[in-house]
Every structure is written in structure tokens, then in C-alpha cells.
């Protein structure tokens, strides 16, 4: 049962990342239903905070588009946040003839 009565959407997609409004993916794992990202970021005073069951739009490494993830866990330490994000279905692999696959691409598509 969700403790968050009204899940919110947080957009960190392309063009939205900037100083003071950004995140870092520090780890990711393949799951049976998609990909789990471990992400950290910074929240400024007055910004909306991230809670479980919210949706976060991020841009996985090697992709130019933003993809929606569900927040599984979120924790705050002062102005820093750590979250576990689940992306239910991996995005289609971008077609780049002759390009080497990015590390995330190798994880998603072995």
C-alpha cells in the first residue's frame, strides 16, 4: 500500500538538467521486469521532494530521450537525496551504425 496519496512527476529529462537541478546514476542492475537505477541528486530549499511511487523522468546513459521510472525508495540527507528507480521496460536500442555499445546497452541487451 502506498504511503504517498498523490504521486508526483519529476522531470530530469533532456534539457532539464542544470546546476542545482541534476542527478547522478551511480549504479544500475537488470531485473526481471526491466532496469533498476540507483540515483543521487541535490534538492534546493522549496523544491518538490521525491517520494516512493512518484515518477521521475531520467535520461539513461547512451540515450538521447528521457524515460519514465517509478521511485521504489527515496532517502534524504540534508540537501542530498538517494533514490532507487525502476524502469519497467528498457527503451529500444538506438540505431548507431558502427558505434560501440555503451555499458548500459550491454547490460540491457547482452
Buried (B, 14 or more C-beta within 10 A) or exposed (E): EEEEEEEBEBBBBEEBBEEEBEBEBEEBEBEEEBBBBBBBBBBEEEEEEBBBBBBBBBBBEBBEEBBBBBBEEBEEEEEEBBBBBBBEEBBEEEEEEEEEBBEBBEBBEE
